[in-house]
Amino acid sequence: MITKGPGEAVLFIYRLKPGMGPEYDRAHEAVWPEILEVIDEAGIYDYQIWRHGDLVVSRMRTRHGFDHASSVTGASAVQKRWTESLGHVFADIADANGEPLWLEEVFRHRVHTPAGDRS
């Protein structure tokens, strides 16, 4: 289990079944409005997904910590339906213990911008 506080980035990967990338992309071009509401309710304010072939990398930041966001999304019937609707495209979404495939940070170079520079 990963524990991340408010504002800390959480990253994880999924592996898609071969050739399922375009279908995964299409689903995310038309994300259900109800899913977006659940994401907002969970306090997820920065959620990005990238794909390279059959590898999907997701990154999110939350307002109240990952545990809170996970409890909200985990209790959502809409989230369950969304996940089930995409279940056929995934090869791997968790390890043998059922834990998501977390990405562990191994390096960070902090770039400090001048005061007032918001870029």
Backbone as CSV, one residue per row, in Angstrom:
resi,resn,N_x,N_y,N_z,CA_x,CA_y,CA_z,C_x,C_y,C_z
1,MET,0.848,-1.190,0.000,0.000,0.000,0.000,0.882,1.238,0.000
2,ILE,0.517,2.189,-0.795,1.257,3.441,-0.863,0.486,4.507,-0.091
3,THR,1.195,5.333,0.640,0.560,6.431,1.356,1.202,7.720,0.889
4,LYS,0.400,8.586,0.327,0.869,9.884,-0.150,-0.072,10.941,0.393
5,GLY,0.516,12.021,0.870,-0.272,13.103,1.430,-0.765,14.070,0.373
6,PRO,-1.488,15.083,0.821,-2.012,16.092,-0.103,-0.917,16.683,-0.985
7,GLY,-1.205,16.749,-2.275,-0.286,17.359,-3.226,0.855,16.480,-3.695
8,GLU,1.098,15.357,-3.035,2.185,14.473,-3.459,1.754,13.670,-4.682
9,ALA,2.647,13.536,-5.641,2.329,12.793,-6.859,2.302,11.290,-6.580
10,VAL,1.327,10.626,-7.159,1.196,9.179,-7.118,1.258,8.717,-8.567
11,LEU,2.151,7.768,-8.856,2.301,7.258,-10.218,2.161,5.745,-10.225
12,PHE,1.501,5.239,-11.252,1.346,3.800,-11.393,1.233,3.465,-12.876
13,ILE,1.436,2.185,-13.183,1.376,1.741,-14.573,0.309,0.665,-14.736
14,TYR,-0.149,0.544,-15.958,-0.989,-0.555,-16.398,-0.344,-1.118,-17.647
15,ARG,-0.575,-2.390,-17.879,-0.184,-2.996,-19.143,-1.464,-3.403,-19.861
16,LEU,-1.587,-2.947,-21.092,-2.754,-3.295,-21.903,-2.497,-4.594,-22.645
17,LYS,-3.565,-5.259,-23.012,-3.431,-6.410,-23.886,-2.942,-5.900,-25.240
18,PRO,-2.164,-6.714,-25.948,-1.633,-6.265,-27.241,-2.722,-5.725,-28.160
19,GLY,-2.453,-4.566,-28.722,-3.352,-3.954,-29.688,-4.531,-3.194,-29.104
20,MET,-4.665,-3.119,-27.776,-5.824,-2.479,-27.165,-5.627,-0.981,-26.918
21,GLY,-4.454,-0.446,-27.252,-4.191,0.974,-27.031,-5.210,1.902,-27.673
22,PRO,-5.531,1.721,-28.952,-6.515,2.620,-29.571,-7.876,2.598,-28.874
23,GLU,-8.320,1.439,-28.426,-9.603,1.374,-27.717,-9.509,2.099,-26.375
24,TYR,-8.389,1.930,-25.681,-8.171,2.635,-24.416,-8.201,4.145,-24.652
25,ASP,-7.543,4.583,-25.707,-7.519,6.015,-26.042,-8.926,6.531,-26.333
26,ARG,-9.690,5.780,-27.117,-11.056,6.213,-27.462,-11.906,6.388,-26.206
27,ALA,-11.776,5.463,-25.266,-12.553,5.572,-24.028,-12.194,6.856,-23.285
28,HIS,-10.933,7.228,-23.312,-10.500,8.419,-22.574,-10.737,9.715,-23.343
29,GLU,-11.069,9.605,-24.600,-11.496,10.789,-25.355,-12.951,11.121,-25.033
30,ALA,-13.659,10.182,-24.432,-15.072,10.366,-24.104,-15.346,9.904,-22.668
31,VAL,-14.531,10.371,-21.736,-14.716,9.988,-20.331,-16.102,10.417,-19.872
32,TRP,-16.784,9.532,-19.178,-18.129,9.820,-18.702,-18.106,11.034,-17.771
33,PRO,-19.050,11.943,-17.922,-19.123,13.092,-17.006,-19.229,12.658,-15.540
34,GLU,-19.902,11.533,-15.298,-20.038,11.038,-13.921,-18.694,10.622,-13.339
35,ILE,-17.792,10.141,-14.179,-16.448,9.783,-13.701,-15.690,11.047,-13.327
36,LEU,-15.825,12.078,-14.145,-15.162,13.344,-13.822,-15.677,13.898,-12.495
37,GLU,-16.963,13.728,-12.226,-17.531,14.167,-10.943,-16.929,13.375,-9.785
38,VAL,-16.754,12.066,-9.950,-16.147,11.240,-8.907,-14.699,11.673,-8.666
39,ILE,-13.971,11.936,-9.741,-12.580,12.393,-9.613,-12.536,13.688,-8.807
40,ASP,-13.427,14.616,-9.144,-13.479,15.885,-8.403,-13.870,15.660,-6.949
41,GLU,-14.884,14.841,-6.713,-15.338,14.552,-5.353,-14.219,13.937,-4.515
42,ALA,-13.392,13.127,-5.145,-12.281,12.468,-4.452,-11.141,13.431,-4.137
43,GLY,-11.200,14.645,-4.685,-10.145,15.621,-4.432,-8.941,15.443,-5.345
44,ILE,-9.129,14.732,-6.439,-8.044,14.564,-7.413,-8.074,15.794,-8.309
45,TYR,-7.013,16.600,-8.240,-7.017,17.853,-8.991,-6.034,17.865,-10.147
46,ASP,-5.217,16.864,-10.250,-4.229,16.792,-11.326,-4.086,15.320,-11.683
47,TYR,-4.694,14.906,-12.789,-4.680,13.502,-13.178,-4.288,13.446,-14.644
48,GLN,-3.183,12.789,-14.916,-2.685,12.686,-16.280,-2.398,11.232,-16.604
49,ILE,-2.632,10.869,-17.859,-2.370,9.509,-18.329,-1.590,9.604,-19.634
50,TRP,-0.529,8.797,-19.726,0.253,8.696,-20.959,0.252,7.234,-21.390
51,ARG,0.412,7.024,-22.692,0.488,5.655,-23.202,1.617,5.557,-24.216
52,HIS,2.367,4.471,-24.117,3.382,4.118,-25.098,3.131,2.658,-25.449
53,GLY,2.579,2.427,-26.629,2.236,1.060,-27.006,1.234,0.489,-26.020
54,ASP,1.596,-0.603,-25.384,0.705,-1.260,-24.436,0.983,-0.874,-22.989
55,LEU,1.850,0.103,-22.773,2.185,0.556,-21.426,1.486,1.885,-21.152
56,VAL,0.743,1.944,-20.051,0.025,3.144,-19.638,0.621,3.627,-18.325
57,VAL,0.947,4.914,-18.263,1.473,5.526,-17.043,0.480,6.581,-16.583
58,SER,0.078,6.502,-15.329,-0.860,7.462,-14.748,-0.192,8.201,-13.597
59,ARG,-0.525,9.486,-13.491,0.011,10.328,-12.424,-1.125,11.179,-11.891
60,MET,-1.216,11.262,-10.565,-2.248,12.108,-9.978,-1.739,12.798,-8.723
61,ARG,-2.369,13.923,-8.438,-2.161,14.650,-7.185,-3.536,14.865,-6.573
62,THR,-3.581,14.813,-5.252,-4.862,14.911,-4.560,-4.840,16.026,-3.514
63,ARG,-6.012,16.537,-3.228,-6.140,17.604,-2.224,-6.068,17.081,-0.793
64,HIS,-6.531,15.855,-0.563,-6.654,15.329,0.797,-5.836,14.057,1.017
65,GLY,-4.924,13.754,0.117,-4.116,12.552,0.223,-4.699,11.401,-0.582
66,PHE,-3.834,10.498,-0.956,-4.245,9.386,-1.801,-5.231,8.458,-1.105
67,ASP,-5.043,8.196,0.190,-5.950,7.290,0.893,-7.392,7.790,0.827
68,HIS,-7.585,9.098,1.020,-8.935,9.671,0.936,-9.492,9.499,-0.474
69,ALA,-8.697,9.856,-1.484,-9.159,9.744,-2.870,-9.515,8.298,-3.207
70,SER,-8.702,7.379,-2.751,-8.940,5.967,-3.022,-10.213,5.478,-2.341
71,SER,-10.489,5.957,-1.138,-11.711,5.524,-0.456,-12.954,6.062,-1.161
72,VAL,-12.890,7.283,-1.670,-14.035,7.857,-2.391,-14.264,7.115,-3.702
73,THR,-13.206,6.942,-4.488,-13.381,6.267,-5.775,-13.746,4.800,-5.578
74,GLY,-13.165,4.174,-4.569,-13.455,2.764,-4.304,-14.895,2.503,-3.901
75,ALA,-15.551,3.510,-3.325,-16.943,3.375,-2.895,-17.930,3.766,-3.993
76,SER,-17.432,4.189,-5.127,-18.289,4.712,-6.185,-18.766,3.612,-7.138
77,ALA,-20.081,3.504,-7.277,-20.650,2.556,-8.242,-20.287,2.965,-9.673
78,VAL,-20.216,4.266,-9.916,-19.841,4.753,-11.253,-18.409,4.334,-11.569
79,GLN,-17.500,4.484,-10.612,-16.107,4.084,-10.822,-16.024,2.591,-11.110
80,LYS,-16.805,1.810,-10.386,-16.805,0.359,-10.608,-17.265,0.032,-12.028
81,ARG,-18.331,0.694,-12.494,-18.822,0.449,-13.864,-17.789,0.866,-14.902
82,TRP,-17.125,2.009,-14.687,-16.090,2.479,-15.613,-14.967,1.448,-15.709
83,THR,-14.505,0.990,-14.559,-13.421,0.008,-14.538,-13.844,-1.282,-15.225
84,GLU,-15.060,-1.734,-14.958,-15.557,-2.946,-15.612,-15.680,-2.758,-17.121
85,SER,-16.053,-1.552,-17.561,-16.207,-1.304,-18.996,-14.878,-1.375,-19.736
86,LEU,-13.780,-1.184,-19.011,-12.449,-1.238,-19.629,-11.665,-2.496,-19.251
87,GLY,-12.252,-3.338,-18.432,-11.534,-4.515,-17.939,-10.944,-5.388,-19.026
88,HIS,-11.605,-5.481,-20.155,-11.147,-6.359,-21.233,-9.880,-5.848,-21.937
89,VAL,-9.484,-4.588,-21.718,-8.308,-4.052,-22.409,-7.019,-4.254,-21.617
90,PHE,-7.137,-4.602,-20.327,-5.957,-4.672,-19.466,-5.341,-6.060,-19.404
91,ALA,-4.010,-6.100,-19.432,-3.272,-7.327,-19.179,-2.880,-7.374,-17.702
92,ASP,-2.318,-6.277,-17.176,-1.878,-6.198,-15.779,-2.257,-4.839,-15.198
93,ILE,-2.924,-4.857,-14.047,-3.201,-3.608,-13.345,-2.740,-3.668,-11.890
94,ALA,-2.304,-4.857,-11.456,-1.884,-5.026,-10.064,-0.864,-6.150,-9.971
95,ASP,-0.168,-6.176,-8.832,0.791,-7.259,-8.608,0.062,-8.479,-8.027
96,ALA,0.819,-9.493,-7.655,0.224,-10.733,-7.144,-0.562,-10.517,-5.855
97,ASN,-0.256,-9.441,-5.118,-0.959,-9.136,-3.868,-2.157,-8.212,-4.085
98,GLY,-2.434,-7.850,-5.343,-3.545,-6.962,-5.627,-3.206,-5.483,-5.532
99,GLU,-1.948,-5.182,-5.272,-1.506,-3.791,-5.186,-1.311,-3.221,-6.588
100,PRO,-1.718,-1.970,-6.803,-1.423,-1.340,-8.098,0.073,-1.397,-8.400
101,LEU,0.400,-1.281,-9.650,1.800,-1.316,-10.085,2.388,0.085,-9.906
102,TRP,2.756,0.388,-8.648,3.268,1.714,-8.293,4.609,1.975,-8.943
103,LEU,4.843,3.204,-9.311,6.156,3.641,-9.759,6.823,4.338,-8.585
104,GLU,8.003,3.901,-8.256,8.752,4.490,-7.155,9.722,5.524,-7.706
105,GLU,9.747,6.674,-7.082,10.657,7.732,-7.512,12.097,7.336,-7.194
106,VAL,12.974,7.471,-8.190,14.384,7.155,-7.984,15.286,8.362,-8.181
107,PHE,14.768,9.434,-8.758,15.579,10.640,-8.957,14.661,11.827,-9.122
108,ARG,15.096,12.950,-8.579,14.358,14.203,-8.762,15.369,15.343,-8.779
109,HIS,15.252,16.194,-9.757,16.037,17.424,-9.833,15.047,18.567,-9.738
110,ARG,15.116,19.292,-8.675,14.173,20.400,-8.480,14.700,21.639,-9.179
111,VAL,13.846,22.204,-9.974,14.180,23.439,-10.666,13.462,24.559,-9.929
112,HIS,14.212,25.497,-9.448,13.624,26.628,-8.734,13.497,27.784,-9.719
113,THR,12.297,28.308,-9.813,12.060,29.432,-10.699,12.097,30.724,-9.885
114,PRO,12.427,31.819,-10.528,12.439,33.095,-9.801,11.071,33.413,-9.214
115,ALA,11.067,34.131,-8.106,9.804,34.498,-7.448,8.874,35.170,-8.449
116,GLY,7.620,34.769,-8.405,6.628,35.355,-9.299,6.510,34.658,-10.635
117,ASP,7.494,33.849,-11.005,7.446,33.104,-12.280,6.609,31.869,-12.070
118,ARG,5.480,31.770,-12.710,4.556,30.651,-12.521,4.652,29.639,-13.659
119,SER,5.666,29.700,-14.476,5.768,28.769,-15.599,6.340,27.446,-15.188
